[in-house]
Amino acid sequence: MSDSGGTTTVRIPARYTTIFTVGGAVAGLIAAFIVGPLVGWLIGLIGDAPGPLRLAAELSFVWALPVLTVVGAVVGFVIVASWSDSAGSVEVGADGITVHSKDADRHLLRSRARRVIAEKKELIVLDEETREVFRGPVEDEMLPGLRMALRDHGFPELESVDPYSQDYTTWVEGDGRLGDEAEELLRARRRALADDRPGAAEEALDGLRRRGVMVRDREGRQQYRVL
């Protein structure tokens, strides 16, 4: 978490870079001791071993120790860097909340952020009519920083349970509970998600929200809540 120009930016905490890098180095160090016996066991069991393991086993112990330790540290660093990049960041400021993801940025006006919820690795922002302003992924490791940032900037307290979760119903196509327009938008969103077309899925979701139909995904099914 960092502060700059009146805003607070929440990311995966920097300590995880140290944890993953050191953890990778330790794993590499341990590998230097066991790679030789492991390759011998695999060859005796199935007659072969993966190429990288065979290559590591050919190193003398004097070389294997530093080489595998460095390789482990690099792998650990790459893993945490990729994780942090995928997780994105959340900026909290006087005028609102800005969510930065890997492929998009979204600003949510303060006046519309009446409830902020983090549940099941999802960040949910509701307006005063309980309409969803935003729903997207968030990592649990970011929540302590986000909670503090919201508090520092005078936003509502971060909630851990969606108070309207029980109002959602699993969509069953053609059951008559929704109007034709909502049904068509849900079908369009389902097709877009199946075809990996996030833009079309978001467009259908926006149309549903304008009609007072909030949607979430659970276990491969669309669930909806009507205002």
Summary of the structure (lengths in Angstrom):
residues: 227
radius of gyration: 23.9
end to end distance: 35.2
largest distance: 72.1
contacts: 641
relative contact order: 0.11
helix: 50%
strand: 23%
